[in-house]
Amino acid sequence: MSKLRIALAPGDGIGPEVTRACMDVLDAAGVLDHLEFFEVEMGERVFAAGDSRGMSDEAIATIEETGLLYKGPMGTPIGGGGKSINVSLRKMYGAFANVRHFQSLPGVETVYSKAGVPVDFYVIRENIEDTYGGIEHRLTNDVVECKRLISAPGSDQVHRAAFRLARRLGIEKVHCGHKANIMKMSDGLFLDRFHVIAKDFPDIATEDVIIDALCMKLVLAPQDYQMVVLTNLQGDIVSDLAAGLVGGLGFAPSANIGNHISIFEAVHGTAPDIAGQDKANPTSLLLSGLMMLRHVGMLKQAGTIENALLKTLEDGVHTGDFGDRATASGTSAFAKAIIERLGQWLGEHPGVAVPEEDSPSVERPERPTTNTLIRTFTQVRSRPVGADLYLESTLAATELAQHMKRLSEDTPFELTMMSNRGTQLWPSGSIYTECVDYWRVRFELRDRSREMGQGPVVALMNKIAEKFPVVDFQPLKEFDGRRGYSLAQGQ
């Protein structure tokens, strides 16, 4: 029987050491009888050679051919044009769901283990959108903008993935973390799609929680959570918070799941200060490898290795990043201790089930011939009703408003609102509101029953641009008769 092929990127810094340790454990457990790993060139060496992608053409071809990547920690150049390889890979390959499992481990002492509070929950993070689009512009002398994009189909993908995983794991309740009380349209859409997708999983209870309250509650009572699904940036922050509950990023596995390509990686840094010294902790990458084994159907080997890891920790074997440093083992010795305990049962810790399934298989959709358009709402009627123009100006609100009313008086539009840093200052506002040199000026149709194309809106922008620097422009639309834009604070 042919082996399942997997791309392997050892990484930078401590990456090669922890990767080698994990591969030794996988080999000892019989994994390499079924899987074949092909090393690919990615990371700091590729950046240094002048490739701003940080990955060679051969690496990209191998990943796309195998559909699976097992990777160690990667460095990103500080400054220059190089982007984070982690983010680039997830976005390039549509790995839309980041899955991280946080659990109390025997031998890893935390404030929660001391108090007898169990920690065992998943964070499912949307992986493609949000501020991680990296769309930023300097608009004026004093103002920089970062665009935050949330889509309905992107939200649907991650929510459906979360509920499917919850059902497979027997999780009874899924929370949605959000900030829809403030970001009513973007987080509001993410939350709305959570409730819509939840209808397809009536056997799973749901609840939503505002992100700041979620962070507090995770610290106070982590045992109350089994799975939380979040937007990209909020999920990134909560993931690191959750890692702190179980001992740090050295114990946090990570999977990035897509329809065609999935990535399993360590989420900690490259730790160049200890690279090559046989001191690094391979647990994060090993746990990520177990997620990969379960993803491809090798449940027996995954369970056997996880129990051996838990037994090793339970017996007090540890690396120097936790426990008593005087008794710490090196990376290779830690891996050897795991190998020695393959097939052994734990003492006090219950361990995990070891099913008989050990045949790897991955069902991949057919390779697309063009970029796939994903859509949720296909029957919505939209129509232009105005525009938000963003101007660079140091004028006071009342003076700027006079200019705007004069410039729009012979157009289909009237000035309805002006705001600065999101707070309304015209037609009403407070003299105590401090301003910067960046104004949002809103024009809306005088006759809301009028039907028109986008041409008059563009003509309005051109007219105002002759007198004022227009640094951004956003058409306003209604969708099925509902406003498709937010109000200002105080409006």
C-alpha positions, 0 to 999 in steps of 0.5 A: 500500500502506498504511503500518504505523503506529507510536506515537512518544514523543520523551521528556524531556531529550535525548529530542527531540534523539536522536529527531529524529536517528534519524528523520532517518536512518530517513527517509534510508534510505527507512523512512518510505516504509513506516512512519508514526509518530504522536507521542504525549504521555508523560513529565514534562509529563504528570506535571506536569499531574497525571496520575500515569500519565505518559501521556495517554489519547490516547497509550494509545489510539494505542499499543494501536491500533498495537501498536508504540511507539518511545520516547526516554528518559523521566523519572520524578518523584522522590517523589510517586505517579508510577511509572516509565513504562518499567516501567508500559508493560512491565507494562500491555502484557505486554511480557514479554521485554526484549531487549538486544544488547551488542556491541563497536563500531568506534571505541568504545574499551573495555578489551576492544577494547584487548585484542582481546577480542570482546563480542557477546551478548544479555541476555533479561530477564523483564520483568513479575514479580519485585520489579518488582511493587512490592508493598511494606509496612511491617510493623513499626516496623523492618521493610519487606517487598517481595514477589517473585513468580515464575510458571511461565507468566511464566517459560515466556514469556521462556524460549520467547522467548529460545530462538526468538530464539537460533534465528533468530540462529543462537546455539548456546548459551543460559545461564540466570542464577539464584540458585536455590542460595538462593531455591530455590523462586522462582529454582528455578522459573525455572531448572526452566522453563528446562530444560523449555522447552529440550527444545523446542529440542534444537539449542541447547545450554544451561547455567545459572550462579549470578548472582554467578558470572555477573557475574564471568565476564562481566567476565573472559571476555565472549566465552564468552557468546552469550545469557543469560536472567534474572529481572527484577531480576537481568536489570536489573543484568546489563544495565547491567553488560553495557553497561559492557563495550561503552562504556556505556548510550549503545550499548545498544539495548533491545526489550520484546517482547509478544504484542500490543504491543512497545516499542523504547526507549533505556535511558539517562537523560534527561541534563537537563544537556546537553538542548537543546545538540546534544551527545547520542549517538543511538546507543542509540535508533538501535540500538533502532530497528534492532531494531524494523525487524527485528521488523517485517520491514524487514531490508534497511533495518536492515542498511543503516543498521547498516552506515552507523552502523558505518562512521561509528564506524569513520571516527572520527566520534563524539559527546562522550560517547566518544573525543577531545572536541576532535573530537566531533560534535554530535547532528545532525552525527553523524546527518548522517554516518550518512546520508552513509554509507548504502550504503557498505561498511566497512573492517576491520569485517565489518559485517552482512548486508543481505538483500533483505526490506523489507516491513513486517508484524506479526502481532498476535493478536486484541484480547482482550475480557478480561484473559488468564489464562496458566497452566502447571500445571492438574492439580496437587492442593493442600491446606492443611497449616498457616500461617506467621503473621508477628508484631510482637513484642519478646519473646525466642524461648523466651517467644514460643514458650510463648505460641504453644504455649499458644494453639494447644494446642486446635487441629489445629496445632502450633508447629513453627518460629520464625524471625527474618529468615529464621534459625531460633531455635526449637526450636533456634538460636544465642544470637548471632543478632540479632533484629528485631521481626518473627517468622515463626511456623510452625504445621503439622497435628499429623495430616498425614493429615487433610484440611481446608479453609482455615477452621481456618487462618484461625481459628488466625490470628484466635485469635492475633491477639487476643493479638499483632499479626499483620502478615502471614499465609501459608497453607502448602500441599502440591502433589501431596504436596510441600511448597510452602514453604521451610525457614528457615536452620538448619532 
